[in-house]
């Protein structure tokens, strides 16, 4: 799903995020912080592509499974909104402030480790749900996981 960030660093961070190894410990170096901004900005864009591409396509092919699919879509859309809210209102601005802080400054900007761990856990649970509940519909109704709006994640 995140083909735009298909680099060794993204595969490594994605694997760490999904395994929970980053939760609670934001990497302090500038390159890692910039990567977090890029990575989760891509995630937010990808959610919109899924909502506007994959969901309508599945909806049009759902037939008798439409109620089941609509219930799943409602849950995933709520998760997208919660993830986006935490990212855009809290974490992204704080990470950006950390990058903008003068070199050597301490305490000017920080990300609460518990809040970041909560965000990572929310994201992991969402990805797990997509894999467990959404992807079977994709395989069944589209016949492939390689639809343009559902590219494989880079792990």
N, C-alpha and C positions, 0 to 999 in steps of 0.2 A: 504494500500500500504506500510506502514511503520511498518510491523509486528516486525521487529528486535528491534524497539524502543518502544515496547508495555509496557510501564510502566506508573504509575500514573503521573510522571513528564512529559513524552512525551505527554500524552493525554492533560495535562494541558497546556503545551507550544503550542502544535498544535492548540488547541482551541483558545488560546490567539493570536497566529499568524494570524489565519484565521479571527479572529474578529478584528484585528488591534490594540489590546491592548498593544502589546509590541513595536509597531512601534514608533521610536523616543526616546526610553529609554532603552538602553542596560542594563541588570542587571549587576551590578559591581562585584558580588561575584564570587569566583572561581568556585564553583559548577555549577552555571548558565552558565558561560562562557564555561566550559568544555562540558556542555550539548548542547549548541548551536553548538559547533564544531561537536559533535557526530551526532546531529540531521540533520544538513545540509550536512554532509558527507554522511549520509544514503540517503538523498534526491538525491544527485548527483549520487550515485550508483543506486538508484531506477530508475532514468531517463534512465540510460543505459540499465537496464533490460527491461524497457518498450519499448525502441527503438529497442532492439535486440530480444525481445520475443513477446510482444503484437502487435506491429506494423506489423511485418511480418505475424503473424497469421491472423490479420484482413485483411491485403492486400490479402492474399491467398483466403479469403472468400468473398471479396468485390463484385465481379461480376459487375453488372451495376452501382454500387455505387462507383467504384474505383476512378473516378475523384474527387468526393466529399471527399472521405477519404484521397486521396493524398494531396488535398488542406489543410485539417485539419492537417495532419502529417507535412506538410511543416511549418505551423504556430507554431505547438507545438515544432518542432525541433528548430526553431528560438528562441522560448522562452527558451527552455532548454539551448541553447548556451548562451543566454544573462544572465540567472540566474547563470549558471556555471561560466561565465566570471567574474561577479561581486563577486561571492563567492570566487573563487580561486585566483583571482588577487588582490582583495581589502580587503574584509571583513575577510576572514579566516586568512590571514597573520596578520592583525591588532589584531584580537581577540587572536591569538596565542602569539603575542608580549605582549599583556596585561597580559596573563598568565605567560609569561617568565620574566616579569618585577620584579625587587626586591620589596619585601613587603614594603608598605608605599611610594613608588615612585609615583610622580604625574606628569602628562604631558608627560611621556616617550612614552607611546603608548595609542592611543585612537581610537575609531570608531566614525566617523562623524555621529551624530544623524540623520541628514537629509538624508544622503546616506543610512543609515541602514533602515530608514523608507521607502525610495524609493525601496530598495531591498525587504522588507516585502510586500509592495504593489504589486510589480511585481510578487512575489511568490503567493500571495493571488489571484491575477487575473488569474494566470496560473492554480491554483488548481480549481478555479471556472469554467474556460473554460473546463478543463478536465471533471469535473462533468456534465457540461451543454451540451458539444458537443461530447466528446469521449465516455462517459459511455453509451449513447443511442446506439452507434454502437456496443459496447461490448455486451450489452444485446441482441440486434437484431442479430448480427452475431455469437456470441458465446453462447448465451442463458443463460449467467450467468455473474455476476460481480466477481465471486470467482475463476476465472482462476488463475493458479499459478503465473502468471506475473502481476496480477491485484488484489492483496489482498486488503481487505478493509482498509481504513485509520483508525488509532486509535484516535477517537475523544471522 
